[in-house]
Amino acid sequence: MSTGFLSSLQSDYVITYLRNEVKVWQIGLALLLAWRAWSYWENRLDIPFYGGIWSFSRVLSIIKMNREGAQAFLDTYKQHPMVAVPRVDAWFIMMHPDFVEEINKAPEDVISNDDNILVALQVPYTLRNKIIENPYHKYVIQNQLTKNLVKIFEDIHDEIPRAWENLTDGHEWKRITMLPAALQLIAQTSNRVFVGAPLCRDQRWKSAMTDGTTSIVKLAALISLFPPWARPIVGRILSHPDAKSKEYAPLVAPLVEERLKMDPEDRPDDFISWLLELAPPEDQNALEVTRRLIGMNFAAVHTTSMNLTHAIFWLLARPEYIEPLRAEIAAVTEEMGWTKDALTHMVKLDSFMKESVRITPISSQALSRIVMKPFTFSNGVRIPAGYALGAHMYGTHHDPNIYENPEEFKGDRFLPKTDAVAPGLNYADDEEREASLKRSMYAASKTYLGFSYGKHVCPGRFFASMELKTMVAHLLMEYEIKWPEEVSKGAKHYRPENMWFGGALVPNPTAEILIRKRR
Ligand code: HEM
């Protein structure tokens, strides 16, 4: 018998067997199991998950991580170059700074920044995708805002005393809860630049840009709790993408309409005009300008307020820095007046603020991204599509191989090391001045990630650091601050405990300080 005859007999037998014995549902089940096995294999992640036995549940792991706080982040960094930690919407892979450049250089369709923002803020249901697809507000920050900082400084310097005065009581000691107070200060000052006066002082606008933006985050977190397939349904039930923009647009409408009636050449040289200049024709209206302003305030206000609060808590926890800082500010402003350039010469202040960002960055991670196509890192670890990842900022900022005694707050850590250069006005030469700028608070690097790093580095960092330094310089020169006695109980380095929410490092939101005008 030939082998051809045998095999045709066998295949006839197999077909007959399949026809008679195997049911359709059995084939379906086999295919389903094969697909599950393949997708398990395709999506396997060979790195440790935070939480040990708790890691079967992301929610339990989050609770454990929030309670352990800083120590949990330090341990994960020390133990693993890559580790998955729990976030509300997904597991998030935190990576050693060695991998920062690979994250940064990966193409957008492989490791995506935009999709991360889309998911983190549930943009389709809270703000509309066009804010990501055509981010012209980002170009306004990168270009017009940053190029006009010398002029913008004057507005900020004018607004800051008014903002502090709203919260204080002249020469009488006043008790303020610092984080909410910082939100008011920063909302007013930043919006002096975004929408101008008097709207920046209008409590309805300030609340919209603080509480209103917080409510978007809460809504996004709620929608994220549902599986991705259910989000379009839940998102549409809970929210409308125009809701917030429509609510706040009437406040901005007069400013937008006034500019739209003018010849573009004659419009005032300000933020709203800059937005209108880049907006496509269909976005030349108050609703779209408001949407961009919400996005901008979103990026600007909470971040800057948390950093301001952390810095003020450090001033109170290390009061020995206060007088040297005052002396520097007094010397520089006496010589140069209150200008943006004068701020550049306040190197002690810059170093102090940078140290505050280093030791208490407002987030545990930077360069947050979503993997769109499987990506294999240089250590051979393959990350499947769908995972979120980013740099382990908290671990990096506390790494003893990068920063000496990283747990110690050293306000002068970023000052020039040599005696040849006196801090303050006297740069040895242009080279030293350049070096000083590279050391400065806004200078992003792979080991200083407060404003992130690389192609999506925060475009508002020059504005934010100018605003923060002016805010603190004004506070130091015009006010005295202290902890309420019953809180600090006279402890020398008292500082209220920070709180961890997911990956965010929030300065204690209920901590109060006492403040009065200096005599
Ligand atoms: C101290 C205050 C601030 C901190 C700590 C901060 C930090 C950050 C960080 C970590 C990112 C993420 C970058 C990445 O994913 O790689 C970012 C992005 C961004 N920031 Fe800031 N930021 C601050 C203030 C501001 C201000 C004042 C503005 C606007 C004037 C602003 C506008 C933006 C924008 C538009 C992005 C998105 C960049 C992009 O997607 O390419 N930020 N910021």
Boltz pocket constraint, residues with backbone or C-beta under 6 A from the ligand:
constraints:
  - pocket:
      binder: B
      contacts: [[A, 113], [A, 137], [A, 138], [A, 141], [A, 296], [A, 299], [A, 300], [A, 301], [A, 303], [A, 304], [A, 307], [A, 362], [A, 365], [A, 366], [A, 367], [A, 368], [A, 449], [A, 450], [A, 451], [A, 452], [A, 453], [A, 455], [A, 456], [A, 457], [A, 458], [A, 459], [A, 460], [A, 461], [A, 463], [A, 464], [A, 465]]
      max_distance: 6.0
